[in-house]
Amino acid sequence: MLVFKDLNVGKVANALAHVNPVTLAKFVSTYVYHEWQIDRQNKKGIVAPTQMHIELTTFCPKRCEGCYIPLTDKLDPQVMSKKTAREAVRRGLAAKIRIYHLLGGEPVSENTLPLIQMLVESYPWAAFYVCTNASYLARHGDSAGVLLKAHNLSMNLSVDGFKATSDSIRGRGSYADVMGAASRLRELRCFFGATAAVLPGNFDEILSPDFLMHLKERGFSYLFYSTSHSSELIPQMEVLAKGGFYRKSPLPLYVNALGNLGNFSPNSWARLAYVAKNGQVLNDRQERVVVGDLEVVHQLGSMPQWAKKYRAQGMAGKAQAAYEMTEKTAYRLEEAEAAPYLF
Ligand code: SF4
């Protein structure tokens, strides 16, 4: 099974030791289920969504370097309706999606917290990750304590390096907000992690052992590298991944363009369904081609606009040829032909 392939179990266990055991069990089981889903899809030669991104709002008062959200959207205060958010998760669960990322703009504010609370309480069997700049949590973490302790919620704090680097990219005070929120989350024994945007100016720093250890010592349980802002750096990440960089890490790592580095393979990528704040389903969060409304969530695997990305980039050599030959037959390919990346 691919789940534990090359995972540094000792280091990972150490990074998770302070987390509430019920929360930990929840997230580990969801992770294992997700890896099993990917493995199963690969063996069957199909693709279907395994995670959902839900855009709660595009509003954000910050102006970070490299942010791809247009300014007009960052000024729009609209928040997704509860009805739409509930329907998105309901449809996702029906399509066997257990992992949900609540995103912005900035998805944590006074206006969005009731929505997050409603989802977390309504769907205890789903796991919710919330990617936040931590500005609200640093100031109001105490009042949000009950929500933060929910066993199916993980805050994912944006930090792009040590203080000087992160503040230069994300604005003055950003680093202090993240570390202030981390301190509170650690006190509450939450399962929380970091997202670092991979940029030319912070590449060496965010991959340094010092930075990884710095996060671990402050209670972070995982680190997600986002290459969405600098795709030209993906080959460098790939070289590091192939060199076994992740085995030395004191934290579990994930790169959005490469997958879980403990299972490095394009075929280990999460398959993402994107829901915009108005309830439209998009092919991709940045390209933003509308593929339908929420009714299409369970059909995405058979929709070329969505499935093609995972087919084209996730397979190589014979597998890609097999895909092209069988593209007309409901996105199936011969398992034997897919050998290079199938587990
Ligand atoms: S906090 Fe996030 S949404 Fe806001 S400007 Fe920074 S990257 Fe963009």
Boltz pocket constraint, residues with backbone or C-beta under 6 A from the ligand:
constraints:
  - pocket:
      binder: B
      contacts: [[A, 58], [A, 59], [A, 60], [A, 61], [A, 62], [A, 63], [A, 64], [A, 67], [A, 68], [A, 69], [A, 104], [A, 105], [A, 106], [A, 133], [A, 170]]
      max_distance: 6.0
